[in-house]
Amino acid sequence: MQVQGWLLLLPAAVLLVAFTHFPVGSTLYHSFFSNPKPGRAAVWVGADNYRAMVEDPVFWQVLGNNLWFALGTIPLSIGLAMLMAAWVNGRIAGRSLLRLSFFTPTVLPMIAVANIWLFFYTPGYGLLEQVTGLLGLPSHNWLGSRGTALGCLVVVTVWKEAGFFMIFYLAALQSLSPYLGEAAALMGASPWYFFRRVTFPLVRSGIFAGILYAFIISFGDVPIAIFLAGSNTVTLPVEIFQSLQFDFNPALLALSTLTVLFSLALVVVMQRVVGLDIVLRTGGNG
C-alpha cells in the first residue's frame, strides 16, 4: 500500500520539484556567481551581489513601494472579503447572483481589468475625472503621478482579489453549525459578541490562509502595475521584469531570492501562529 501511495504521488512530486523547488534552488545557487561573459565563465563572488543590492538606493525605493503596496492591499482585501462572505452567507434574495458578482473580477483577464480601470483613471474624460470636475476640483493624472499611482494600484488590486478571498471565508462560515448562532441568540449574545468569540476563532485558519495568499500576490503581481502605472510605481517583481528585458544581472537573482525568502518567512510565521492557536484551544478545551 505504501508503494502504491508513492506511485500515485510521484507525477505531482516530479512536477513540483521541476517547476518550483529546482528553479528556487538554482536561483539561490547562481546568485552567488558573477555574470558570465563571452569567453569567461561565471565565477564565485560570494555575497557581492547581495551587497550590491543593499547598497543600491533603487532597491530601497522599490522595497518601500512593495511594502506600502502590501500594507494597502492586504488589510483592505481581507476586510472586504470578510464582509462580502458574511453578507452572501445570509439568507438574502439573489444570493447566488451576488456571489457571482463578487467573484467575477477574479476571473477577468488582466488586460480587461486594465481597460476597465483606465476608463476610471484616464485624465480629462475618465469617470473619476468627471466626478472630481463636478466638485470643482482640478484635473489630475492619477496613474501618471507618483503620489497617486500606488494608491490607484491598491484600489484595482483590492477590487480584483477580494472576491477570491471571499471564497476562503465563505467556505469557513458555511462549515459552522447554524445551531451555534441559534444558541447564542437564545442566551442573549449580540451579533458582534458572537462574531468575536465564536465565528472569528473558528474561521481564523481561513483568515490566515487569505493573508498569506494576499502577501504572495503583493510580492509577485506584475501585470496590473505594468499595464496601469508603467514606471511610476515600481515594485520588486516589476523591477525584476523590467531589468530582465535589457540585460541579465546576477543581482536580479539576489532580488528574486529576497522575494522568495519574504514569502517563506511569512509561511513559517503563519504556521507558528496557527499551530500555537490550535494548541491553546486544544489545551483550553482539555
C-alpha positions, -999 to 999 in steps of 0.1 A, spaced: 0 0 0 28 24 7 44 18 -27 10 25 -44 7 57 -25 42 69 -35 35 59 -71 3 80 -71 22 109 -56 52 106 -80 38 126 -110 27 156 -89 60 154 -69 81 155 -101 62 185 -114 65 203 -81 103 197 -79 109 205 -116 89 238 -117 91 250 -81 119 236 -60 146 233 -87 141 269 -100 143 283 -65 174 263 -56 190 272 -90 183 309 -84 198 308 -49 229 290 -62 236 313 -92 230 344 -71 265 338 -56 282 339 -90 292 367 -113 276 374 -147 291 351 -173 307 369 -203 317 356 -238 349 337 -232 347 340 -194 327 317 -172 308 328 -142 330 328 -110 321 326 -73 317 361 -58 300 351 -25 277 378 -12 288 405 -35 255 405 -54 236 409 -22 259 436 -10 255 455 -43 217 451 -40 216 465 -4 239 494 -14 217 504 -44 193 532 -34 168 520 -61 164 487 -42 153 505 -10 128 527 -30 114 496 -48 112 477 -15 94 506 1 69 507 -27 63 470 -23 58 472 15 33 501 11 15 481 -16 13 451 7 1 472 37 -26 488 15 -39 457 -3 -38 430 24 -60 446 52 -84 461 27 -87 428 7 -91 407 38 -116 430 55 -137 435 24 -137 397 17 -149 390 52 -178 415 49 -188 400 15 -186 365 28 -208 374 58 -233 391 35 -237 363 10 -237 337 37 -270 351 50 -305 343 37 -310 371 12 -327 373 -21 -305 368 -51 -277 353 -31 -263 332 -59 -262 362 -83 -245 383 -56 -218 357 -51 -212 356 -88 -209 394 -90 -183 394 -62 -163 367 -77 -164 379 -114 -134 404 -111 -112 375 -100 -116 356 -133 -113 386 -156 -82 387 -178 -56 413 -167 -59 432 -199 -97 435 -194 -91 448 -158 -66 473 -171 -90 486 -197 -119 488 -172 -98 509 -148 -83 531 -174 -119 542 -180 -119 554 -144 -85 569 -142 -79 585 -177 -71 622 -173 -97 645 -188 -126 622 -195 -123 593 -171 -152 586 -147 -131 598 -117 -122 630 -135 -159 637 -143 -168 632 -106 -140 655 -94 -149 680 -121 -184 682 -108 -170 690 -74 -149 718 -89 -115 700 -84 -87 704 -110 -78 677 -134 -52 652 -123 -32 624 -139 -40 597 -114 -18 570 -129 9 593 -142 16 609 -108 40 592 -84 19 605 -55 -13 587 -66 -2 558 -88 4 535 -59 -30 542 -44 -47 536 -77 -30 502 -80 -41 493 -44 -77 500 -53 -75 479 -85 -59 450 -67 -84 450 -39 -113 451 -64 -98 422 -83 -87 399 -54 -113 405 -27 -138 381 -44 -112 353 -44 -105 357 -7 -143 357 -1 -143 321 -11 -119 312 18 -142 328 44 -175 318 28 -163 281 30 -153 286 66 -186 302 75 -206 275 58 -187 249 78 -201 263 111 -232 247 126 -262 270 124 -272 258 158 -243 279 173 -259 311 162 -293 300 175 -279 290 208 -260 323 212 -292 343 203 -312 324 230 -285 332 255 -288 369 246 -254 373 229 -251 402 205 -241 396 168 -207 414 175 -200 392 206 -209 361 187 -186 370 158 -157 379 182 -160 349 205 -173 322 182 -171 329 145 -137 346 143 -118 319 163 -134 291 142 -125 307 108 -91 320 119 -72 295 99 -90 306 68 -82 342 75 -45 334 79 -46 315 46 -61 345 29 -35 368 44 -7 345 32 -21 344 -3 -26 382 -3 10 387 7 23 364 -20 2 383 -46 15 417 -33 51 405 -38 45 389 -72 19 410 -90 34 423 -123 6 427 -150 -16 453 -132 14 475 -123 28 473 -158 -5 478 -176 -17 507 -155 12 526 -138 42 517 -160 73 530 -144 56 554 -120 53 527 -93 80 501 -94 77 471 -71 101 442 -66 86 419 -93 82 448 -117 119 458 -112 130 422 -120 107 420 -150 119 454 -165 156 447 -158 155 413 -175 143 429 -207 176 447 -211 203 425 -196 208 396 -172 224 406 -139 232 382 -111 220 410 -87 185 402 -101 189 367 -88 196 381 -54 165 402 -56 144 372 -67 158 352 -38 148 380 -14 112 379 -26 111 341 -21 126 345 14 99 371 23 72 346 13 88 317 31 93 337 63 56 346 63 46 310 57 67 300 88 52 327 109 17 318 99 23 281 106 37 290 140 7 313 148 -19 289 136 -2 259 153 0 278 186 -36 288 183 -46 252 178 -25 241 208 -40 268 230 -76 260 220 -70 222 225 -54 228 259 -82 251 269 -108 225 259 -90 199 279 
